Amino acid sequence: MLVTRETDDRQDLGSGEPPTQNQLLARVAAGDQAAFAELYDQIAPRVLGLVRRLLRDHAQSEEVTQEIFLEIWQTATRYDPAKGGASTWIMTMAHRRAVDRVRASQASRDRDTKIGIRDYDADYDNVSDTVQTRIEHERVEKAMLRLTELQRQAVSLAYYGGYSHSEVANLLSVPIGTVKTRLRDGMIRLRDELGVAS
């Protein structure tokens, strides 16, 4: 079979007509590097043009075109001339490779977007929050000054100190009922001073 192809090639060369792409691809399948170079020269501009229309990025288009010609070299034995011409086979392969690259790029962008959204930490106005907190703190301090000394002690120990009612009673040496009354009265007075609805 290899001898027959060489004879056919000699006849093609002897006739002065350049070999067809089908003939070149058959020679590529037999491992003929010169035929591959000639096939490349004939069809590479069309392949690059198709890939570039799909990818739009020149560097990626060149890379994908290189991959296509590597695939042609490796899989030329699978080419069946009965199913279509060599250029159709090659252009179909080129289209498929370019679409695969577009899909891979889109999947990568989607992944990056999801990660970006997940890791996005929205900036917010810290100054505004700090000022608001300080204003509220000053309002509470002013309201605390309007409490009786006994109410202020109970509220400070319970709410700022974090003590339980029984601990406040022990610290102030008063019955727990008295602590609860002072806390209740103090909180009512604070709500009134701060204008908070109960």
Secondary structure, DSSP 8 states (H G I E B T S, - for coil): -HHHHHHHHHHHHHHT----HHHHHHHHHTT-HHHHHHHHHHHHHHHHHHHHHHH--HHHHHHHHHHHHHHHHHHGGG--GGG--HHHHHHHHHHHHHHHHHHHHHHHHHHHHHHHHHH------HHHHHHHHHHHHHHHHHHHHTS-HHHHHHHIIIIIS---HHHHHHHHTS-HHHHHHHHHHHHHHHHHHHT---
